[in-house]
Amino acid sequence: MQSDIEERKSDLMTDLWYKGKETRIKQDKQEQRNQMKNIVIFGAPGSGKGTQSDLMIEHYGLEHISTGDVLRSEIKKGTELGNTAKGFIDNGQLIPDELMIDILASVYDSFGRSHKGVIFDGFPRTIPQAEALKKMLDERGDKVAAMIELDVPEDELMKRLIKRGQESGRADDNEETIKKRLVVYHQQTQPLIEWYKKEGLHHHIDGLGTLERIFADIKSIIDNL
C-alpha cells in the first residue's frame, strides 16, 4: 500500500516536472518571439532604404531580405523556385505574389528560429502582398514589429537617382524612367502607408537630412518596440 502511494507521488512529480518544462519552453519561445523585431523598411526609389538597412544590420544584427537580391540569388542557384521565377521574368511577366511569398518564406526559414529579426526591403509593394506577408509570419508565430517609412520629397528623389545613374551607369536611372517609377510607386505602393497605419505599425521618418540623424530616428523607433 505504501509503495503504491509512493509510486503515485513519483508519477505525479514527474508529470508536474514535464508540465513545468513545457511551460518554460513555451514561455521561452514567446519571449523569443517578443524580442524578434521584423521590420518592413518602406520608401520610394532613392529614399535611402538600402543605406539605412545596412546601418540597422550592423547595429542590431538583423537579417536582411531584399526581393531583388533574393530573386537573383534563387535564379543563379537554379532552385525550383528560382527557375519558376525566371520563366515569368523571361516572358516579361510580373512574378505572382504567391510565388514571391514562397521564395521569401524559404529565405526567412533559412535564418532559423533564433534570429533577432528580419528587415524586409522591397516587399511588400502592394496591400495583397502585405496581407500575404502577415499570413506567412503568423503561420510561424511571428509578426511585423514595425513599418518604417522613409519620406523624401520627389525633387530630391529625382536628384539622388539621376546622380546614382551617373555614378553607377545604371540604365534605369534616367529622368524619364525615374518619373515612371515614381508614378508606379505613388499609384500602387503608397496605399500601403494607410494599410500599415490601420495595423498600428506605421512609423514616419523624415528622410531628408544626414544619415546620422535619420538613423537616430530609426533607432528611437526600434528601441521602443
Accessible surface in RSA format (square Angstrom, percent):
REM  Atomic radii and reference values for relative SASA: ProtOr
REM  Chains: A
REM  Algorithm: Lee & Richards
REM  Probe-radius: 1.40
REM  Slices: 20
REM RES _ NUM      All-atoms   Total-Side   Main-Chain    Non-polar    All polar
REM                ABS   REL    ABS   REL    ABS   REL    ABS   REL    ABS   REL
RES MET A   1   171.15  88.6 132.67  87.8  38.48  91.6 108.88  92.6  62.27  82.5
RES GLN A   2   119.61  66.9 115.29  84.3   4.32  10.3  58.73 125.0  60.89  46.2
RES SER A   3    79.71  67.4  69.50  92.8  10.21  23.5  53.43 113.8  26.28  36.8
RES ASP A   4    71.26  49.9  69.41  69.1   1.84   4.4   9.39  22.1  61.86  61.7
RES ILE A   5    63.69  36.2  63.56  47.4   0.13   0.3  63.60  45.8   0.09   0.2
RES GLU A   6    82.28  47.2  78.32  59.3   3.96   9.4  36.15  69.9  46.13  37.7
RES GLU A   7   108.73  62.4 102.84  77.8   5.89  14.0  34.78  67.3  73.95  60.4
RES ARG A   8   143.34  60.2 138.30  70.5   5.04  12.0  69.79  95.4  73.55  44.6
RES LYS A   9   113.79  55.5 111.77  68.6   2.02   4.8  68.55  61.7  45.24  48.2
RES SER A  10    64.05  54.1  56.14  74.9   7.91  18.2  29.46  62.7  34.60  48.5
RES ASP A  11    77.12  54.0  76.07  75.7   1.05   2.5  23.33  54.9  53.79  53.6
RES LEU A  12   103.77  57.8 101.40  72.5   2.37   5.9 103.42  72.6   0.35   0.9
RES MET A  13   124.90  64.7 121.64  80.5   3.26   7.8 100.38  85.3  24.52  32.5
RES THR A  14    64.00  45.5  59.06  59.9   4.95  11.8  42.16  56.6  21.84  33.0
RES ASP A  15    74.93  52.5  72.78  72.4   2.14   5.1  10.43  24.5  64.50  64.3
RES LEU A  16    96.45  53.7  88.46  63.3   7.99  20.1  88.69  62.3   7.76  20.9
RES TRP A  17   135.40  54.3 126.73  61.3   8.67  20.4 111.51  59.5  23.89  38.8
RES TYR A  18   119.65  55.9 119.61  68.1   0.03   0.1  73.20  55.0  46.44  57.3
RES LYS A  19   131.28  64.0 129.59  79.5   1.69   4.0  77.24  69.5  54.04  57.6
RES GLY A  20    24.24  29.9   0.00   N/A  24.24  29.9  23.26  63.8   0.98   2.2
RES LYS A  21    85.71  41.8  85.71  52.6   0.00   0.0  38.62  34.8  47.08  50.2
RES GLU A  22    98.32  56.4  97.46  73.7   0.86   2.0  30.47  58.9  67.85  55.4
RES THR A  23    67.71  48.2  66.66  67.6   1.05   2.5  41.79  56.1  25.92  39.2
RES ARG A  24   122.54  51.5 121.91  62.1   0.63   1.5  61.12  83.5  61.42  37.2
RES ILE A  25    75.13  42.8  74.36  55.4   0.77   1.8  75.10  54.1   0.03   0.1
RES LYS A  26   145.33  70.9 140.30  86.1   5.03  12.0  88.13  79.3  57.20  60.9
RES GLN A  27   109.24  61.1 102.17  74.7   7.07  16.8  39.30  83.6  69.95  53.0
RES ASP A  28    89.36  62.6  83.72  83.3   5.64  13.3  27.24  64.1  62.12  61.9
RES LYS A  29   117.68  57.4 115.87  71.1   1.81   4.3  64.47  58.0  53.21  56.7
RES GLN A  30    81.56  45.6  81.56  59.6   0.00   0.0  36.23  77.1  45.33  34.4
RES GLU A  31    95.74  55.0  93.10  70.4   2.65   6.3  31.77  61.5  63.97  52.2
RES GLN A  32    59.51  33.3  56.70  41.4   2.81   6.7  22.20  47.2  37.32  28.3
RES ARG A  33    68.51  28.8  62.06  31.6   6.45  15.4   9.04  12.3  59.48  36.0
RES ASN A  34    93.46  64.5  68.71  66.4  24.76  59.6  25.31  60.9  68.16  65.9
RES GLN A  35   113.84  63.7 100.90  73.7  12.94  30.8  41.56  88.5  72.28  54.8
RES MET A  36    10.62   5.5   2.51   1.7   8.10  19.3   2.78   2.4   7.84  10.4
RES LYS A  37    46.62  22.7  46.62  28.6   0.00   0.0  23.96  21.6  22.67  24.1
RES ASN A  38     1.47   1.0   1.47   1.4   0.00   0.0   0.00   0.0   1.47   1.4
RES ILE A  39     0.00   0.0   0.00   0.0   0.00   0.0   0.00   0.0   0.00   0.0
RES VAL A  40     1.62   1.1   1.62   1.5   0.00   0.0   1.62   1.4   0.00   0.0
RES ILE A  41     3.55   2.0   0.00   0.0   3.55   8.5   0.00   0.0   3.55   9.6
RES PHE A  42     7.06   3.5   5.80   3.6   1.26   3.3   7.06   4.3   0.00   0.0
RES GLY A  43     9.14  11.3   0.00   N/A   9.14  11.3   0.00   0.0   9.14  20.5
RES ALA A  44     6.20   5.7   5.05   7.8   1.15   2.6   5.05   7.1   1.15   3.0
RES PRO A  45    29.00  21.1  23.37  21.3   5.63  20.5  29.00  23.9   0.00   0.0
RES GLY A  46    16.05  19.8   0.00   N/A  16.05  19.8   8.87  24.3   7.18  16.1
RES SER A  47     4.45   3.8   0.35   0.5   4.10   9.5   0.35   0.7   4.10   5.8
RES GLY A  48    24.55  30.3   0.00   N/A  24.55  30.3  21.83  59.9   2.72   6.1
RES LYS A  49    35.77  17.4  33.78  20.7   1.99   4.7  18.06  16.3  17.71  18.9
RES GLY A  50    39.32  48.5   0.00   N/A  39.32  48.5  30.98  85.0   8.34  18.7
RES THR A  51    61.79  43.9  54.88  55.6   6.91  16.5  24.14  32.4  37.65  56.9
RES GLN A  52     3.14   1.8   3.14   2.3   0.00   0.0   1.98   4.2   1.16   0.9
RES SER A  53     0.10   0.1   0.10   0.1   0.00   0.0   0.10   0.2   0.00   0.0
RES ASP A  54    90.28  63.2  84.56  84.2   5.72  13.5  26.78  63.0  63.50  63.3
RES LEU A  55    53.54  29.8  52.27  37.4   1.28   3.2  52.42  36.8   1.12   3.0
RES MET A  56     0.00   0.0   0.00   0.0   0.00   0.0   0.00   0.0   0.00   0.0
RES ILE A  57    55.55  31.6  52.52  39.1   3.03   7.3  52.52  37.8   3.03   8.2
RES GLU A  58   147.73  84.8 115.82  87.6  31.91  76.0  51.74 100.1  95.99  78.4
RES HIS A  59    98.63  53.9  68.27  47.4  30.37  77.7  40.39  41.6  58.25  67.8
RES TYR A  60    38.11  17.8  28.68  16.3   9.43  24.5  33.77  25.4   4.34   5.4
RES GLY A  61    40.88  50.4   0.00   N/A  40.88  50.4  25.99  71.3  14.89  33.3
RES LEU A  62     9.65   5.4   3.74   2.7   5.90  14.8   3.74   2.6   5.90  15.9
RES GLU A  63    60.97  35.0  59.12  44.7   1.85   4.4   3.58   6.9  57.40  46.9
RES HIS A  64    57.21  31.3  35.51  24.7  21.70  55.5  20.43  21.1  36.78  42.8
RES ILE A  65     1.49   0.9   0.57   0.4   0.92   2.2   0.89   0.6   0.61   1.6
RES SER A  66    21.52  18.2  19.37  25.9   2.15   5.0   2.19   4.7  19.33  27.1
RES THR A  67    12.20   8.7  12.16  12.3   0.04   0.1   6.90   9.3   5.30   8.0
RES GLY A  68    26.64  32.9   0.00   N/A  26.64  32.9  23.59  64.7   3.05   6.8
RES ASP A  69    77.36  54.2  72.10  71.8   5.25  12.4  26.74  62.9  50.62  50.5
RES VAL A  70    13.57   8.9  10.34   9.4   3.23   7.8  13.54  11.8   0.02   0.1
RES LEU A  71    27.65  15.4  27.65  19.8   0.00   0.0  27.65  19.4   0.00   0.0
RES ARG A  72   153.41  64.4 147.77  75.3   5.65  13.4  75.00 102.5  78.41  47.5
RES SER A  73    46.93  39.7  40.52  54.1   6.40  14.7  28.57  60.8  18.36  25.7
RES GLU A  74    12.24   7.0  12.24   9.3   0.00   0.0   0.12   0.2  12.12   9.9
RES ILE A  75    44.77  25.5  35.36  26.3   9.41  22.7  35.36  25.5   9.41  25.5
RES LYS A  76   186.11  90.8 152.31  93.5  33.80  80.5 104.17  93.8  81.94  87.3
RES LYS A  77   135.45  66.1  99.63  61.1  35.83  85.3  65.80  59.2  69.65  74.2
RES GLY A  78    38.77  47.8   0.00   N/A  38.77  47.8  18.81  51.6  19.96  44.7
RES THR A  79    45.36  32.3  36.94  37.5   8.41  20.0  45.36  60.9   0.00   0.0
RES GLU A  80   149.00  85.5 136.59 103.3  12.41  29.5  53.48 103.5  95.52  78.0
RES LEU A  81    48.51  27.0  48.03  34.4   0.48   1.2  48.03  33.7   0.48   1.3
RES GLY A  82     0.00   0.0   0.00   N/A   0.00   0.0   0.00   0.0   0.00   0.0
RES ASN A  83    82.39  56.8  71.73  69.3  10.67  25.7  25.18  60.6  57.21  55.3
RES THR A  84    62.65  44.6  51.67  52.4  10.98  26.2  41.83  56.2  20.82  31.5
RES ALA A  85     0.02   0.0   0.02   0.0   0.00   0.0   0.02   0.0   0.00   0.0
RES LYS A  86    91.44  44.6  91.44  56.1   0.00   0.0  57.94  52.2  33.50  35.7
RES GLY A  87    31.66  39.0   0.00   N/A  31.66  39.0  31.28  85.9   0.37   0.8
RES PHE A  88    58.71  29.4  57.20  35.4   1.51   3.9  57.84  35.1   0.87   2.5
RES ILE A  89    79.65  45.3  67.56  50.3  12.09  29.1  69.50  50.0  10.15  27.5
RES ASP A  90    94.13  65.9  57.19  56.9  36.94  87.4  30.29  71.3  63.85  63.7
RES ASN A  91   111.70  77.0  81.68  78.9  30.02  72.3  18.68  45.0  93.02  89.9
RES GLY A  92    73.26  90.3   0.00   N/A  73.26  90.3  37.27 102.3  35.99  80.6
RES GLN A  93   100.70  56.3  87.37  63.9  13.33  31.7  28.14  59.9  72.56  55.0
RES LEU A  94   170.26  94.8 155.41 111.2  14.85  37.3 157.18 110.4  13.07  35.2
RES ILE A  95    29.16  16.6  13.13   9.8  16.03  38.6  13.13   9.5  16.03  43.5
RES PRO A  96    47.18  34.4  35.56  32.4  11.61  42.2  47.18  39.0   0.00   0.0
RES ASP A  97    44.19  31.0  40.73  40.5   3.46   8.2  14.32  33.7  29.87  29.8
RES GLU A  98   129.00  74.1 122.00  92.3   7.01  16.7  72.45 140.1  56.55  46.2
RES LEU A  99    17.70   9.9  15.10  10.8   2.60   6.5  17.01  11.9   0.70   1.9
RES MET A 100    12.14   6.3  12.14   8.0   0.00   0.0   6.07   5.2   6.07   8.0
RES ILE A 101    20.63  11.7  20.63  15.4   0.00   0.0  20.63  14.9   0.00   0.0
RES ASP A 102    74.93  52.5  69.79  69.5   5.13  12.1  10.75  25.3  64.18  64.0
RES ILE A 103     0.04   0.0   0.00   0.0   0.04   0.1   0.04   0.0   0.00   0.0
RES LEU A 104     0.01   0.0   0.01   0.0   0.00   0.0   0.01   0.0   0.00   0.0
RES ALA A 105    11.84  10.9  11.84  18.3   0.00   0.0  11.84  16.7   0.00   0.0
RES SER A 106    54.42  46.0  40.85  54.5  13.57  31.3  17.06  36.3  37.35  52.3
RES VAL A 107    27.00  17.8  24.52  22.2   2.48   6.0  27.00  23.5   0.00   0.0
RES TYR A 108     1.49   0.7   1.28   0.7   0.22   0.6   1.28   1.0   0.22   0.3
RES ASP A 109    73.91  51.8  55.53  55.3  18.38  43.5  31.92  75.1  41.99  41.9
RES SER A 110    86.10  72.8  44.31  59.1  41.79  96.3  47.67 101.5  38.43  53.8
RES PHE A 111    50.97  25.5  29.26  18.1  21.71  56.5  34.73  21.1  16.24  46.5
RES GLY A 112    33.04  40.7   0.00   N/A  33.04  40.7  31.47  86.3   1.58   3.5
RES ARG A 113   109.55  46.0 103.22  52.6   6.33  15.1  81.29 111.1  28.26  17.1
RES SER A 114    98.73  83.4  76.57 102.2  22.15  51.0  42.51  90.5  56.22  78.8
RES HIS A 115    15.23   8.3   1.67   1.2  13.56  34.7  11.47  11.8   3.76   4.4
RES LYS A 116   130.94  63.9 123.09  75.5   7.84  18.7  79.91  71.9  51.03  54.4
RES GLY A 117     0.00   0.0   0.00   N/A   0.00   0.0   0.00   0.0   0.00   0.0
RES VAL A 118     0.00   0.0   0.00   0.0   0.00   0.0   0.00   0.0   0.00   0.0
RES ILE A 119     0.00   0.0   0.00   0.0   0.00   0.0   0.00   0.0   0.00   0.0
RES PHE A 120     0.45   0.2   0.25   0.2   0.20   0.5   0.44   0.3   0.01   0.0
RES ASP A 121    15.17  10.6  14.29  14.2   0.87   2.1   0.35   0.8  14.81  14.8
RES GLY A 122    14.47  17.8   0.00   N/A  14.47  17.8  12.95  35.5   1.52   3.4
RES PHE A 123     6.41   3.2   4.30   2.7   2.12   5.5   4.64   2.8   1.78   5.1
RES PRO A 124     4.65   3.4   0.05   0.1   4.60  16.7   0.05   0.0   4.60  28.6
RES ARG A 125   130.06  54.6 130.06  66.3   0.00   0.0  36.74  50.2  93.32  56.6
RES THR A 126    36.21  25.8  36.15  36.7   0.06   0.1  34.97  47.0   1.24   1.9
RES ILE A 127    57.79  32.9  55.68  41.5   2.11   5.1  55.68  40.1   2.11   5.7
RES PRO A 128    78.05  56.9  72.85  66.4   5.20  18.9  73.59  60.8   4.46  27.7
RES GLN A 129    21.89  12.2  21.89  16.0   0.00   0.0   0.00   0.0  21.89  16.6
RES ALA A 130     0.85   0.8   0.00   0.0   0.85   1.9   0.00   0.0   0.85   2.2
RES GLU A 131    90.34  51.9  84.35  63.8   5.98  14.2  29.23  56.5  61.10  49.9
RES ALA A 132    28.90  26.6  21.02  32.4   7.88  17.9  26.98  38.0   1.92   5.1
RES LEU A 133     0.33   0.2   0.33   0.2   0.00   0.0   0.33   0.2   0.00   0.0
RES LYS A 134   105.90  51.7 102.70  63.0   3.21   7.6  70.51  63.5  35.39  37.7
RES LYS A 135   136.87  66.8 131.95  81.0   4.93  11.7  79.39  71.5  57.48  61.2
RES MET A 136     6.05   3.1   4.40   2.9   1.65   3.9   5.79   4.9   0.26   0.3
RES LEU A 137     0.11   0.1   0.11   0.1   0.00   0.0   0.11   0.1   0.00   0.0
RES ASP A 138   101.99  71.4  91.15  90.7  10.84  25.6  10.83  25.5  91.16  90.9
RES GLU A 139   117.97  67.7  77.40  58.6  40.57  96.6  43.82  84.8  74.15  60.5
RES ARG A 140    66.56  27.9  50.21  25.6  16.35  38.9  28.62  39.1  37.94  23.0
RES GLY A 141    38.17  47.1   0.00   N/A  38.17  47.1  26.93  73.9  11.24  25.2
RES ASP A 142    10.44   7.3   0.59   0.6   9.85  23.3   4.47  10.5   5.97   6.0
RES LYS A 143   134.99  65.9 129.08  79.2   5.91  14.1  78.68  70.8  56.31  60.0
RES VAL A 144    13.20   8.7   6.91   6.3   6.29  15.2   6.91   6.0   6.29  17.1
RES ALA A 145    19.42  17.9   8.89  13.7  10.53  24.0  12.19  17.2   7.23  19.2
RES ALA A 146     0.00   0.0   0.00   0.0   0.00   0.0   0.00   0.0   0.00   0.0
RES MET A 147     0.00   0.0   0.00   0.0   0.00   0.0   0.00   0.0   0.00   0.0
RES ILE A 148     0.00   0.0   0.00   0.0   0.00   0.0   0.00   0.0   0.00   0.0
RES GLU A 149    11.25   6.5  11.25   8.5   0.00   0.0   0.00   0.0  11.25   9.2
RES LEU A 150     3.68   2.1   0.70   0.5   2.99   7.5   0.70   0.5   2.99   8.0
RES ASP A 151    62.91  44.1  58.93  58.6   3.98   9.4   3.77   8.9  59.14  59.0
RES VAL A 152    11.52   7.6   0.04   0.0  11.47  27.6   0.04   0.0  11.47  31.1
RES PRO A 153    63.49  46.3  51.47  46.9  12.01  43.7  63.16  52.1   0.33   2.1
RES GLU A 154    83.20  47.8  74.85  56.6   8.35  19.9  29.50  57.1  53.70  43.8
RES ASP A 155    93.88  65.8  83.45  83.1  10.43  24.7  43.09 101.4  50.79  50.7
RES GLU A 156    42.65  24.5  42.32  32.0   0.33   0.8   4.06   7.8  38.60  31.5
RES LEU A 157     4.27   2.4   4.27   3.1   0.00   0.0   4.27   3.0   0.00   0.0
RES MET A 158    26.85  13.9  26.85  17.8   0.00   0.0  26.06  22.2   0.78   1.0
RES LYS A 159   134.98  65.8 125.64  77.1   9.34  22.2  81.50  73.4  53.48  57.0
RES ARG A 160    68.20  28.6  59.53  30.3   8.66  20.6  37.29  51.0  30.90  18.7
RES LEU A 161     0.68   0.4   0.67   0.5   0.01   0.0   0.68   0.5   0.00   0.0
RES ILE A 162    53.36  30.4  52.44  39.1   0.92   2.2  52.44  37.8   0.92   2.5
RES LYS A 163   123.56  60.3 122.68  75.3   0.88   2.1  65.73  59.2  57.83  61.6
RES ARG A 164    82.07  34.5  79.56  40.6   2.51   6.0  47.29  64.6  34.78  21.1
RES GLY A 165     8.82  10.9   0.00   N/A   8.82  10.9   3.63  10.0   5.19  11.6
RES GLN A 166   143.01  80.0 106.38  77.7  36.63  87.2  47.09 100.2  95.92  72.8
RES GLU A 167   129.43  74.3  89.26  67.5  40.17  95.6  46.54  90.0  82.89  67.7
RES SER A 168    66.87  56.5  27.10  36.2  39.76  91.6  37.08  79.0  29.78  41.7
RES GLY A 169    62.18  76.7   0.00   N/A  62.18  76.7  34.10  93.6  28.08  62.9
RES ARG A 170   107.42  45.1  94.62  48.2  12.80  30.5  42.72  58.4  64.69  39.2
RES ALA A 171    92.87  85.4  68.54 105.8  24.34  55.4  79.57 112.1  13.31  35.2
RES ASP A 172    53.41  37.4  49.20  49.0   4.21   9.9  30.40  71.5  23.01  22.9
RES ASP A 173     8.52   6.0   0.00   0.0   8.52  20.1   0.36   0.8   8.16   8.1
RES ASN A 174    65.27  45.0  60.45  58.4   4.82  11.6  41.28  99.4  23.99  23.2
RES GLU A 175    89.37  51.3  84.54  64.0   4.83  11.5  23.06  44.6  66.31  54.1
RES GLU A 176   116.57  66.9 109.79  83.1   6.78  16.1  43.46  84.1  73.11  59.7
RES THR A 177    41.99  29.9  41.72  42.3   0.27   0.7  23.33  31.3  18.67  28.2
RES ILE A 178     0.00   0.0   0.00   0.0   0.00   0.0   0.00   0.0   0.00   0.0
RES LYS A 179   108.49  52.9 106.74  65.5   1.75   4.2  61.42  55.3  47.07  50.1
RES LYS A 180   127.44  62.2 123.78  75.9   3.66   8.7  81.41  73.3  46.03  49.0
RES ARG A 181    59.53  25.0  53.81  27.4   5.73  13.6  32.29  44.1  27.25  16.5
RES LEU A 182     0.84   0.5   0.84   0.6   0.00   0.0   0.84   0.6   0.00   0.0
RES VAL A 183    77.92  51.3  76.00  68.8   1.91   4.6  77.83  67.6   0.09   0.2
RES VAL A 184    73.21  48.2  73.21  66.3   0.00   0.0  73.21  63.6   0.00   0.0
RES TYR A 185    20.24   9.5  18.09  10.3   2.15   5.6  14.57  11.0   5.67   7.0
RES HIS A 186    73.03  39.9  61.73  42.9  11.31  28.9  57.46  59.2  15.57  18.1
RES GLN A 187   127.24  71.2 101.27  74.0  25.97  61.8  38.96  82.9  88.28  67.0
RES GLN A 188   102.09  57.1  90.37  66.0  11.72  27.9  26.60  56.6  75.49  57.3
RES THR A 189    15.58  11.1  15.58  15.8   0.00   0.0   8.04  10.8   7.54  11.4
RES GLN A 190    67.48  37.7  65.24  47.7   2.25   5.4  13.59  28.9  53.89  40.9
RES PRO A 191    54.50  39.7  46.79  42.7   7.71  28.0  53.44  44.1   1.06   6.6
RES LEU A 192     0.21   0.1   0.14   0.1   0.07   0.2   0.14   0.1   0.07   0.2
RES ILE A 193    16.53   9.4  16.53  12.3   0.00   0.0  16.53  11.9   0.00   0.0
RES GLU A 194    95.26  54.7  95.22  72.0   0.03   0.1  46.66  90.3  48.60  39.7
RES TRP A 195    36.30  14.6  32.95  15.9   3.35   7.9  24.05  12.8  12.26  19.9
RES TYR A 196     3.11   1.5   3.11   1.8   0.00   0.0   1.78   1.3   1.33   1.6
RES LYS A 197   104.77  51.1  85.77  52.6  18.99  45.2  46.17  41.6  58.60  62.4
RES LYS A 198   179.75  87.7 139.73  85.7  40.02  95.3  91.58  82.4  88.17  93.9
RES GLU A 199    62.68  36.0  35.98  27.2  26.70  63.6   6.09  11.8  56.59  46.2
RES GLY A 200    62.76  77.4   0.00   N/A  62.76  77.4  34.62  95.0  28.14  63.0
RES LEU A 201    36.99  20.6  36.76  26.3   0.23   0.6  36.99  26.0   0.00   0.0
RES HIS A 202    35.68  19.5  14.99  10.4  20.70  52.9   7.75   8.0  27.94  32.5
RES HIS A 203    56.23  30.7  52.17  36.3   4.06  10.4  38.08  39.2  18.15  21.1
RES HIS A 204   100.72  55.0  75.48  52.5  25.25  64.6  55.72  57.4  45.00  52.4
RES ILE A 205     6.85   3.9   5.28   3.9   1.57   3.8   6.85   4.9   0.00   0.0
RES ASP A 206    72.97  51.1  68.94  68.6   4.02   9.5  25.05  59.0  47.92  47.8
RES GLY A 207     0.59   0.7   0.00   N/A   0.59   0.7   0.36   1.0   0.23   0.5
RES LEU A 208    79.77  44.4  71.44  51.1   8.33  20.9  71.49  50.2   8.28  22.3
RES GLY A 209    47.62  58.7   0.00   N/A  47.62  58.7  27.64  75.9  19.98  44.8
RES THR A 210    84.41  60.0  75.39  76.4   9.02  21.5  77.48 104.1   6.93  10.5
RES LEU A 211    92.40  51.5  89.33  63.9   3.07   7.7  89.36  62.8   3.04   8.2
RES GLU A 212   130.99  75.2 119.82  90.6  11.17  26.6  72.54 140.3  58.44  47.7
RES ARG A 213    84.22  35.4  78.48  40.0   5.74  13.7  74.76 102.2   9.47   5.7
RES ILE A 214     9.10   5.2   9.10   6.8   0.00   0.0   9.10   6.6   0.00   0.0
RES PHE A 215    22.25  11.1  22.25  13.8   0.00   0.0  22.25  13.5   0.00   0.0
RES ALA A 216    49.12  45.2  42.56  65.7   6.56  14.9  42.95  60.5   6.17  16.4
RES ASP A 217    51.98  36.4  48.59  48.4   3.39   8.0   9.75  22.9  42.23  42.1
RES ILE A 218     0.00   0.0   0.00   0.0   0.00   0.0   0.00   0.0   0.00   0.0
RES LYS A 219    61.53  30.0  61.53  37.8   0.00   0.0  14.67  13.2  46.85  49.9
RES SER A 220    64.05  54.1  55.18  73.6   8.87  20.4  30.14  64.2  33.91  47.5
RES ILE A 221    27.52  15.7  20.41  15.2   7.11  17.1  26.10  18.8   1.42   3.9
RES ILE A 222     0.57   0.3   0.57   0.4   0.00   0.0   0.57   0.4   0.00   0.0
RES ASP A 223    86.96  60.9  59.06  58.8  27.91  66.0  24.08  56.7  62.88  62.7
RES ASN A 224   122.49  84.5  88.78  85.8  33.71  81.2  29.87  71.9  92.62  89.5
RES LEU A 225    76.38  42.5  19.55  14.0  56.83 142.9  49.87  35.0  26.52  71.4
END  Absolute sums over single chains surface
CHAIN  1 A    13371.5      11206.9       2164.6       7264.0       6107.5
END  Absolute sums over all chains
TOTAL         13371.5      11206.9       2164.6       7264.0       6107.5
